[in-house]
Amino acid sequence: MAYNLDKKMVIGVSSRALFDLTVENEIFETQGLQAYCSYQVEHEQDILKPGPGFQLIKSLLRLNEYNGKQDLVEVIIMSRNSPDTSLRVFNAIAHYGLPITRSVLVSGASLAPYLAAFHTDLFLSAYEDDVQCAIDSGIAAGIICTERTAQVIPMPTSQIRLAFDGDAVLFDDQSELIFKERGLDAFEENEKVHAREPLAEGPFAQFLKKLSDLQRQLGTDNCPIRTALVTSRSAPAHERVIRTMRAWNVRVDEAFFLGGLEKKDVLKAFGAQIFFDDQSVHTLNAAQAVPAARVPYSSAGGMHRFQQAAQM
């Protein structure tokens, strides 16, 4: 019988998200593909350092050891590397003892066609084009920040801690579009009027639901997964969010309605192993303290059209 991924949480991660390839990427951008390939082959035995997504992936993989459970999480390397230049990545995987056995290596081509084929629930990459295609295909995905202005202290792996922004991440972008086009007063009035109407699902809604199902499966006492909502919303725009979570029957362990306060310190205190937000101003700032990933707007959404119009 063929191996089945249907019941697993499938995480696709690029080599740059998993390992620190800052030097190698600079060689690629300044000297070209051939120089990059030669460098990787020449340094095959040099172990790569952990990258921004390393601790999250390590923690997720440990779920397969939790209470003897084996079929919870599958991590697949999804890389633009060629098979010939990938040995260094696999050497690092073996060095750190990561139980990752499957990979997609496309030699510079787009990874987007293969995400659905592997039933991917979450895709982390440093390549915006691949992440945009994933979002447009209805798959939760984030452009992981590789530009960190401060040394991020590795988080402990005993508990997985994931933090999410609300609008345009967990929820769709319609409320955010009202804020952008008509201002804060119009946004708050809209949320008050529609307080009992659940928000529509955003790109990470299904991923959060699957996480919540996994939390229920693992038990509420000392659960190894903890989630947080970290949003710029505040009262009176909080009620619709809480009622939406209730309507979705999802578990969010902590919620921070910051009303425009900076998110970085809260994320650091929470101990997020990753934070997903739609705005680069928030992800770049958060990345000074915790790993962060930007969620691009769907090409079919209102915020994407708003951005395009603003750039004209």
ZAMARGU-4260 file (C-alpha; in steps of 0.2 Angstrom, whole numbers, plus 5000, padded with zeros to 4 digits):
<rodrens>
0) 5000/5000/5000 | 5006/5017/4995 | 5012/5030/5009 | 4997/5041/5013 | 4999/5060/5018
5) 4980/5063/5020 | 4979/5062/5039 | 4996/5071/5042 | 5000/5089/5045 | 5011/5092/5030
10) 5024/5106/5031 | 5034/5111/5015 | 5050/5120/5019 | 5063/5128/5008 | 5081/5125/5012
15) 5083/5144/5015 | 5069/5144/5028 | 5077/5129/5037 | 5095/5134/5036 | 5105/5149/5036
20) 5110/5151/5017 | 5114/5170/5018 | 5132/5169/5011 | 5126/5156/4998 | 5111/5167/4992
25) 5123/5182/4991 | 5134/5172/4979 | 5120/5167/4969 | 5113/5185/4967 | 5130/5193/4964
30) 5140/5179/4955 | 5127/5169/4946 | 5120/5151/4946 | 5136/5142/4942 | 5146/5150/4956
35) 5133/5146/4968 | 5132/5128/4962 | 5151/5126/4963 | 5152/5134/4980 | 5138/5121/4987
40) 5148/5106/4980 | 5164/5112/4986 | 5157/5115/5004 | 5146/5099/5005 | 5154/5093/5021
45) 5152/5111/5029 | 5137/5110/5041 | 5125/5124/5038 | 5119/5133/5053 | 5100/5133/5058
50) 5090/5146/5049 | 5074/5156/5054 | 5062/5141/5053 | 5074/5128/5061 | 5067/5128/5078
55) 5049/5127/5072 | 5052/5112/5061 | 5062/5103/5074 | 5047/5106/5087 | 5034/5100/5074
60) 5044/5084/5070 | 5045/5080/5089 | 5026/5079/5089 | 5028/5062/5081 | 5037/5056/5097
65) 5023/5063/5108 | 5014/5049/5118 | 5020/5037/5105 | 5010/5045/5091 | 5018/5042/5073
70) 5006/5050/5061 | 5005/5068/5065 | 5017/5078/5055 | 5027/5076/5039 | 5040/5089/5034
75) 5046/5089/5016 | 5060/5099/5009 | 5054/5109/4994 | 5068/5118/4986 | 5074/5127/4971
80) 5090/5118/4972 | 5095/5105/4960 | 5098/5087/4965 | 5117/5089/4963 | 5118/5104/4974
85) 5106/5097/4988 | 5118/5086/4996 | 5124/5099/5008 | 5106/5102/5014 | 5104/5083/5017
90) 5121/5082/5026 | 5115/5096/5038 | 5098/5087/5040 | 5107/5071/5045 | 5119/5081/5057
95) 5105/5088/5067 | 5096/5072/5067 | 5080/5079/5059 | 5068/5065/5053 | 5065/5072/5036
100) 5066/5059/5022 | 5056/5067/5007 | 5060/5081/4996 | 5055/5091/4980 | 5070/5098/4971
105) 5066/5108/4955 | 5082/5116/4949 | 5076/5133/4949 | 5058/5130/4943 | 5043/5135/4952
110) 5037/5124/4967 | 5019/5129/4966 | 5013/5115/4955 | 5019/5102/4968 | 5011/5109/4984
115) 4994/5102/4981 | 5002/5086/4975 | 5010/5083/4992 | 4994/5089/5001 | 5004/5104/5009
120) 4996/5112/5024 | 5009/5125/5027 | 5023/5131/5015 | 5038/5142/5021 | 5050/5149/5009
125) 5061/5164/5006 | 5055/5165/4988 | 5040/5177/4986 | 5034/5170/4969 | 5032/5153/4976
130) 5023/5159/4992 | 5012/5170/4981 | 5007/5155/4970 | 5003/5145/4986 | 4992/5158/4993
135) 4983/5160/4977 | 4980/5141/4977 | 4972/5142/4994 | 4987/5135/5004 | 4994/5143/5019
140) 5011/5150/5016 | 5023/5163/5022 | 5039/5172/5015 | 5050/5169/5030 | 5061/5184/5035
145) 5080/5180/5032 | 5085/5198/5036 | 5086/5199/5055 | 5094/5215/5063 | 5097/5206/5080
150) 5102/5189/5085 | 5086/5178/5088 | 5089/5167/5103 | 5083/5149/5099 | 5067/5145/5107
155) 5065/5129/5117 | 5058/5114/5108 | 5047/5107/5122 | 5031/5117/5116 | 5027/5123/5099
160) 5022/5142/5099 | 5014/5149/5084 | 5007/5167/5083 | 4995/5174/5070 | 4989/5191/5064
165) 4970/5192/5061 | 4965/5202/5046 | 4972/5195/5029 | 4980/5181/5038 | 4967/5171/5049
170) 4953/5181/5042 | 4950/5188/5024 | 4955/5206/5019 | 4938/5214/5018 | 4939/5223/5035
175) 4957/5228/5032 | 4952/5235/5015 | 4939/5246/5024 | 4952/5252/5036 | 4964/5257/5022
180) 4951/5265/5011 | 4940/5274/5024 | 4950/5275/5040 | 4949/5268/5058 | 4931/5275/5062
185) 4923/5267/5047 | 4933/5251/5051 | 4927/5251/5069 | 4909/5255/5065 | 4909/5241/5052
190) 4915/5228/5065 | 4902/5234/5078 | 4888/5232/5065 | 4893/5215/5060 | 4899/5209/5077
195) 4889/5194/5077 | 4893/5189/5059 | 4908/5178/5058 | 4923/5185/5048 | 4926/5175/5031
200) 4941/5163/5031 | 4958/5170/5027 | 4973/5161/5020 | 4978/5153/5037 | 4960/5148/5043
205) 4961/5130/5037 | 4979/5128/5045 | 4973/5135/5061 | 4958/5123/5061 | 4969/5109/5058
210) 4981/5115/5072 | 4966/5116/5084 | 4960/5098/5079 | 4978/5092/5083 | 4977/5101/5100
215) 4961/5092/5104 | 4969/5075/5098 | 4984/5078/5109 | 4974/5083/5125 | 4971/5100/5133
220) 4982/5096/5148 | 5000/5101/5145 | 4997/5102/5126 | 5013/5103/5116 | 5005/5116/5104
225) 5001/5134/5110 | 4994/5147/5098 | 4991/5166/5100 | 4982/5179/5090 | 4992/5195/5090
230) 4982/5209/5081 | 4981/5228/5080 | 4963/5227/5083 | 4956/5233/5099 | 4938/5236/5107
235) 4926/5237/5100 | 4933/5227/5085 | 4937/5213/5097 | 4920/5205/5098 | 4918/5199/5080
240) 4935/5191/5082 | 4930/5181/5097 | 4913/5176/5090 | 4922/5171/5074 | 4933/5159/5083
245) 4918/5152/5092 | 4909/5149/5076 | 4924/5140/5068 | 4926/5129/5084 | 4944/5133/5085
250) 4956/5135/5100 | 4967/5150/5102 | 4976/5150/5118 | 4981/5168/5120 | 4974/5184/5111
255) 4982/5201/5111 | 4971/5216/5105 | 4985/5229/5104 | 4976/5244/5096 | 4991/5249/5086
260) 5005/5245/5099 | 5021/5237/5093 | 5020/5218/5092 | 5038/5213/5094 | 5039/5214/5113
265) 5023/5204/5115 | 5029/5191/5103 | 5045/5189/5112 | 5036/5187/5129 | 5025/5174/5121
270) 5040/5165/5114 | 5034/5163/5096 | 5043/5151/5086 | 5035/5160/5071 | 5024/5174/5068
275) 5013/5177/5053 | 5007/5194/5047 | 5002/5202/5031 | 5012/5218/5033 | 5031/5219/5031
280) 5032/5233/5044 | 5026/5221/5057 | 5036/5205/5051 | 5053/5215/5049 | 5051/5222/5066
285) 5045/5206/5074 | 5060/5197/5066 | 5072/5206/5077 | 5065/5196/5092 | 5057/5180/5084
290) 5056/5171/5067 | 5043/5179/5057 | 5035/5177/5040 | 5025/5188/5029 | 5008/5182/5021
295) 5006/5190/5004 | 4988/5196/4999 | 4979/5184/4987 | 4980/5190/4969 | 4961/5189/4968
300) 4958/5199/4984 | 4954/5217/4988 | 4970/5222/4996 | 4980/5216/4981 | 4970/5227/4970
305) 4972/5242/4983 | 4990/5240/4983 | 4991/5239/4964 | 4981/5255/4963 | 4992/5264/4976
310) 5007/5260/4966 | 5000/5268/4950
</rodrens>
